[in-house]
Every structure is written in C-alpha cells, then in structure tokens.
Amino acid sequence: MAIPAKQRWIIYCVALALTLIAVRWAGGQDPADPRTAAPGKAGEAAKPAREAPASGSGATDALPELRLDRLVTRTPAAPGGDPFQARSWAPAPDPEAAARPRPPPRPQAPPLPFTYMGKMVDGNTIVVFLANEDRNFIARVGETLDGTYRVERIADNELVVTYLPLKIKQTLPLGGEPGAAPAPGAKPQSRAAGRDDEDDD
C-alpha cells in the first residue's frame, strides 16, 4: 500500500525533529554532573602523577654533595661513675659543718706526782704520807698539797684529790707496799669536778 506524499513529509519532519533533539541533548550535558566530569578530572589527575618523577629527579640532582672527609670524629664520653659502686641513702654531709673549726680537746690534768709512802689511822681520822721526789707530804681531808691539789677524801684503798687549776678530781691508789712507784705507763684515775663519788652516796 503506497503512502501518500503528504504523510511521508510528515514522517520525515518528525524524524528530523527527533534527531535534532537527540543531538542537542547529547551536546548540552551539565559539566557539573559527576558522571560527565569524572573522566576529565581523572585525566587531569593522571598528568601530575606522570610528571612527578620528572620533578623528583630534578630535586635529587639539586642536593649538595656530602663531604665525608670533613666529618669530625667524636670521642665517646667516659662514664660518670662506677655503676657497681655501693650507694648510701644517708644525707650528704654538710660542707659548712665540715668547714667549721672543731672545738679544742678538753684539757686533762697531769698525772699525780705523788708516791704513796704509808698511812696512819688515828681514831676516825686517816693520815696518808706521800712523797714527791725529795719532798714529803702529810695528806689530810680538806688540806692542800703543794698549793695545787686539795684532799677530798681518804679511803682504805684510795686517795681522792682535786686538781685546782682545772677543777678535776683524781684518784691515787693506796694499795700495794708503801713507797712502791706506780707501774710504767700507768696513770691515776681522774674524775671531772662536780661529779660525786659513788662512796659519798
């Protein structure tokens, strides 16, 4: 069945209009659409990636040359102390206290110069006879011998005197035979002034 000429032109016009619409739609896509922009951006990102090696090689060539002969050899530091040394938790000594002068030693009375010669008992009074080289002394309680020693007490086995310059008490043993000299290096006992003898209690 033949199509009239008028209908054929209508069909041709409709086909041409559809073709123009399709071309316009294909050429007028939105560049902000991620579906259309993705390929372009991917291509642009690929370019710097390909150009990176070129820039990196240029930076490597620009590094200065290292002169190893100018490096200084360092000597290893010695250890500050013995790690196995014993340590104490006691506080460190005070340097100021160490710098202070120490007090002088306490003065001591000289050894007694007397030698026991004998004694005599007269009632409740005991008299002791002493000798100092070529001089003889009679010791009674309360008397002063040679202006230096005061007789404090006389017992059966000892004589207690006070060395007046230092106020120090000294004891002379009365044991042994009269006239016997004290043993070499032996010193009579001495007590500080102000301390009472145990026998006085």
C-alpha positions in Angstrom: 0.0 0.0 0.0 1.6 3.3 -1.0 1.9 6.1 1.5 0.7 9.4 0.3 3.3 12.1 -0.3 1.9 14.3 2.4 2.2 11.6 5.1 5.8 10.9 4.0 6.8 14.5 4.6 5.2 14.5 8.0 7.2 11.4 8.9 10.4 13.0 7.6 9.8 16.1 9.7 9.1 14.1 12.8 12.3 12.1 12.3 14.4 15.2 11.7 13.0 16.8 14.9 13.8 13.8 17.0 17.4 13.8 15.5 17.9 17.4 16.4 16.5 16.9 19.9 18.9 13.9 20.4 21.9 15.9 19.1 21.0 18.9 21.3 20.6 16.6 24.4 24.0 14.9 23.7 25.9 18.2 23.3 24.3 20.1 26.1 25.2 17.9 29.2 25.9 19.7 32.5 29.7 19.8 33.2 29.0 19.8 37.0 27.5 16.3 36.6 30.0 13.9 38.3 29.2 11.3 35.7 30.5 13.5 32.9 33.2 15.3 34.9 34.8 12.2 36.3 36.7 11.2 33.2 38.1 14.7 32.7 39.2 15.1 36.3 40.8 11.6 36.2 42.7 12.6 33.2 43.9 15.8 34.8 45.0 14.0 38.0 46.9 11.5 36.0 49.0 14.2 34.4 50.7 15.4 37.6 51.2 11.8 38.6 53.1 11.1 35.4 55.0 14.4 35.7 56.1 13.6 39.4 59.1 11.6 38.5 60.5 14.3 36.4 60.2 16.9 39.2 61.6 14.4 41.7 64.6 13.7 39.6 65.3 17.4 39.3 65.2 17.8 43.1 67.6 14.9 43.6 70.1 16.4 41.2 69.9 19.7 43.1 71.0 18.1 46.5 74.5 19.2 47.7 77.3 16.7 47.7 78.2 15.3 51.1 81.8 15.7 52.1 82.5 12.7 54.4 86.2 13.8 54.9 85.0 16.9 56.8 83.1 14.9 59.4 84.7 15.2 62.9 85.4 12.0 64.8 83.8 12.2 68.3 85.4 10.6 71.3 82.9 8.5 73.4 82.3 10.1 76.8 83.7 8.4 79.8 81.1 7.0 82.3 80.3 9.5 85.1 80.9 6.9 87.9 81.1 3.2 88.7 77.6 1.8 88.2 78.5 -1.1 90.6 79.6 1.2 93.4 77.6 0.9 96.6 75.4 3.8 97.3 74.1 5.1 100.6 70.7 6.7 101.4 72.3 8.7 104.2 72.1 12.5 103.6 75.2 14.1 102.2 77.5 15.8 104.8 77.0 19.5 105.2 80.1 21.3 103.7 79.6 24.2 106.1 79.7 21.9 109.1 82.9 20.3 107.8 84.5 23.8 107.3 83.7 24.9 110.9 86.7 24.6 113.2 86.4 21.8 115.7 86.3 22.7 119.4 89.7 22.2 121.1 90.1 19.0 123.1 89.1 19.1 126.7 92.1 19.9 128.9 93.4 17.0 131.0 95.0 17.1 134.4 98.6 15.9 134.6 99.4 12.6 136.3 99.6 12.8 140.0 103.3 13.3 141.0 102.9 11.7 144.5 104.1 8.3 145.7 102.3 6.5 148.4 104.5 6.0 151.5 102.1 4.9 154.1 99.1 5.8 156.2 98.2 6.2 159.9 94.7 5.8 161.5 94.1 8.0 164.5 90.6 7.2 165.7 88.3 8.2 162.8 91.0 10.2 161.0 93.2 8.7 158.4 96.5 10.4 157.6 98.4 9.5 154.4 102.1 10.0 153.9 103.1 11.0 150.4 106.4 11.8 148.6 107.2 13.9 145.6 110.9 13.4 144.6 112.7 14.7 147.7 109.7 16.3 149.4 107.3 14.7 151.8 103.6 15.5 152.4 101.1 14.6 155.0 97.6 14.4 153.4 94.5 15.1 155.5 91.0 15.7 154.3 90.5 19.4 153.4 94.2 20.2 153.2 96.0 21.5 150.1 99.2 19.8 148.8 101.8 21.9 147.2 99.2 24.6 146.6 97.8 22.6 143.6 95.9 19.6 145.0 93.2 19.6 147.6 92.5 16.4 149.5 88.8 15.5 149.1 88.5 12.0 150.6 90.7 9.3 152.1 89.5 5.7 151.9 91.2 2.4 152.8 92.4 1.9 149.2 92.4 5.3 147.5 93.1 9.0 148.0 90.9 11.4 146.1 92.2 14.9 145.4 91.1 17.8 143.2 93.5 19.4 140.7 92.6 23.0 141.4 93.7 24.7 138.1 91.1 22.6 136.1 88.8 21.5 139.0 89.3 17.9 138.0 89.3 15.1 140.5 92.0 12.5 140.5 92.4 9.2 142.4 95.7 7.8 143.9 95.5 4.1 144.7 96.7 3.3 148.2 97.1 -0.4 147.6 100.4 -2.3 147.5 103.5 -1.7 149.6 104.3 1.8 150.8 106.9 3.6 148.7 106.2 1.4 145.6 106.3 3.5 142.5 103.4 3.2 140.1 103.8 0.9 137.1 105.4 2.4 134.0 102.7 4.0 131.8 100.0 3.7 134.4 98.0 6.8 135.0 95.9 7.5 138.1 92.1 7.6 137.5 90.6 11.1 137.3 87.0 12.3 137.5 85.6 15.7 136.4 84.8 18.2 139.1 81.2 18.3 140.2 80.7 14.5 140.0 80.2 12.9 143.3 81.9 9.6 144.1 79.8 6.6 144.5 81.2 6.1 148.0 79.8 9.6 149.0 76.2 8.4 148.4 
